């Protein structure tokens, strides 16, 4: 990964830990996790609305077809 050996990655993580500290890294991780969770929830909430709109459109087309058929039968 990025041309770094596992030993170099460990040294880099230790330096980052020393610079930022555990508390800031823990808070950053929690914030990142909450952001990902919120994004996933928003994506799941958005999908049913789109599907509901599609089904309502189909239902409206079926109702229109039914009323046209009913009108044709009444005229005959």
C-alpha positions as CSV (number, residue, x, y, z in Angstrom):
1,X,0.0,0.0,0.0
2,X,1.6,3.3,-1.2
3,X,4.9,1.5,-1.4
4,X,5.3,1.3,2.4
5,X,6.4,-1.8,4.2
6,X,4.4,-3.0,7.3
7,X,7.2,-1.7,9.6
8,X,7.0,1.7,8.0
9,X,3.3,1.7,8.5
10,X,3.6,0.9,12.2
11,X,6.2,3.7,12.6
12,X,3.9,6.1,10.8
13,X,0.9,5.2,13.0
14,X,3.0,5.6,16.2
15,X,4.1,9.1,15.0
16,X,0.5,10.1,14.3
17,X,-0.5,8.8,17.7
18,X,2.2,10.8,19.4
19,X,1.3,14.0,17.4
20,X,-2.5,13.9,17.8
21,X,-2.9,11.9,21.0
22,X,-5.4,9.1,21.7
23,X,-8.3,11.4,22.7
24,X,-8.3,13.4,19.4
25,X,-7.9,10.2,17.4
26,X,-10.7,8.5,19.3
27,X,-13.0,11.5,18.7
28,X,-12.1,11.7,15.0
29,X,-12.8,8.0,14.6
30,X,-16.2,8.4,16.4
31,X,-17.1,11.4,14.2
32,X,-16.1,9.5,11.0
33,X,-18.2,6.5,12.1
34,X,-21.2,8.7,12.8
35,X,-20.8,10.4,9.4
36,X,-20.7,7.1,7.6
37,X,-23.7,5.8,9.6
38,X,-25.7,9.0,8.8
39,X,-24.8,8.7,5.1
40,X,-26.0,5.1,5.0
41,X,-29.2,5.9,6.8
42,X,-29.9,8.8,4.4
43,X,-29.3,6.5,1.4
44,X,-31.7,3.9,2.8
45,X,-34.3,6.5,3.6
46,X,-34.0,8.0,0.1
47,X,-34.6,4.7,-1.8
48,X,-38.1,3.9,-0.5
49,X,-39.3,7.4,-1.4
50,X,-38.1,6.9,-5.0
51,X,-39.8,3.5,-5.1
52,X,-43.0,4.8,-3.6
53,X,-43.1,7.6,-6.1
54,X,-42.6,5.0,-8.9
55,X,-45.4,2.8,-7.5
56,X,-47.7,5.8,-7.1
57,X,-47.1,6.7,-10.7
58,X,-47.9,3.2,-11.8
59,X,-51.1,3.2,-9.6
60,X,-52.2,6.5,-11.1
61,X,-51.7,5.1,-14.6
62,X,-53.8,2.0,-13.7
63,X,-56.6,4.1,-12.2
64,X,-56.7,6.3,-15.3
65,X,-56.9,3.2,-17.5
66,X,-59.7,1.8,-15.3
67,X,-61.8,5.0,-15.5
68,X,-61.3,5.1,-19.2
69,X,-62.5,1.5,-19.5
70,X,-65.5,2.3,-17.2
71,X,-66.4,5.3,-19.3
72,X,-66.3,3.3,-22.5
73,X,-68.6,0.6,-21.0
74,X,-71.0,3.3,-19.8
75,X,-71.2,4.8,-23.3
76,X,-71.9,1.4,-24.9
